[in-house]
Amino acid sequence: MCADCQRRTETNPLRVLDCKVPEDQPVIESLPRISDHLCDQCRAHFAEVRRELELLHIPYRLSHRLVRGLDYYVRTTFEVLSGELGAQNSVLGGGRYDGLVKELGGPDIPGIGFALGMERLVMLIPPVPVEARCEVFLAPLAAEGRDFALRLQRQLRQAGVSVMMDHEGRGLKSQMKRADKLGARFVAILGEDEMAKPHQGDDRWLRRWATSRARTTPAPFAPSTSGRR
């Protein structure tokens, strides 16, 4: 066996079961299994744990080589694995430590706990769809476009349309990123070329902003000089 396992046989024999050295695996697999040497109380307790897991339809797999790095665990220890993390698939591990509180000077009460890896847990959080904060985002690229956008923003809001616009004079790329973060469905680009066109509904251009892809479509609205939609 490897040098670490030879040392562990003297200091912490159970840790031998956790060895990852390929040459040691045949020897470790031939070692006695803890599950074959339980007392009557522990065997009954473990059978009840398994029965309740099955009652709740919680899948599990028995491992005769599962060990924890701390000595105060008693009876059941457990580990939660994920198929989404590759080789490093352990999300959390823990077990019972009924006598720990008493050893620390407290009452003799049962206990159970676990530790988890926050980074691995975060990796398992499913992506959350962006909640749209506005229906339309106005992207003025010229001074005239900004004035037009202010009027258009007011009229759209009066008509019940959720709309936001850029007030900092950023470039088109930055404004598009902002529209994406806001979850806008449409982006109105108001640059020199767009402002040079007649202010007619079928001449004003919008970009439909969905699933990070844009396509140019005629705008279904544009403010008239009278302020009506």
C-alpha positions, 0 to 999 in steps of 0.5 A: 500500500502507499505511504499515506495508507500505511501511516493511516493504518496507525493514525486513522484506519478508516481514511484508508478507504478514501485512498485514490491510488490505483494500485491500492484499490484491489487491497481496499476492495478486499477489506471488511465492510462496516455494514457487515459488522453493525450492532443490532441497534445501529443495523435497525437505525440504518434500516429505518433511515433507508426505509424513510428515504424510500418512502419519500422517493429519494434516490440513494446509493450505498457506499461501503467506502464513504468516510468523513474526515472528522472523528465525531460522526456516529452511525449514518454519514452521507454525501450528496453528488451531482451529475452536472459537475464532472469529476468533482461531483460532491456537493455536500457531505455530513452525518450524525454526531450525537455525542458532540454537544455533550463532549463540548460541555452541553446537554446530551442531545442528538445532532446532524449536520453537513458542510457544502461547497458554495462554489459548486452549489452556485454552479448548480443554480439554474439560469434565471430568465431576465425579467423585462424592466421595459418594453422599449429602450430608446438609444439616441446617438445624436443631439436631435435624437436625444430631444426626439427620444425625450418627447417619444418617451413621454408620449409612450409612457402616457400611452401606457408603454414601459420605456427607458432611454439613455441619458449619458450619451453612451455609444451604440454598443453600450446602449445595446448592452444596457437594453439587453440587461433591462430585457427590452423587447424593442430598441429604437436607434435614433442616430443621424441617419434615422433623424434625417428621415421624415417623422412618419411611423413607417419610416421610424426604425426599431430593432426587435431585441429578443434572445440576444438577436436583433432584426430591423423592423418598421416602428409601429409608432412615432410621435407626431408634432402635435403630441398625439400617438 
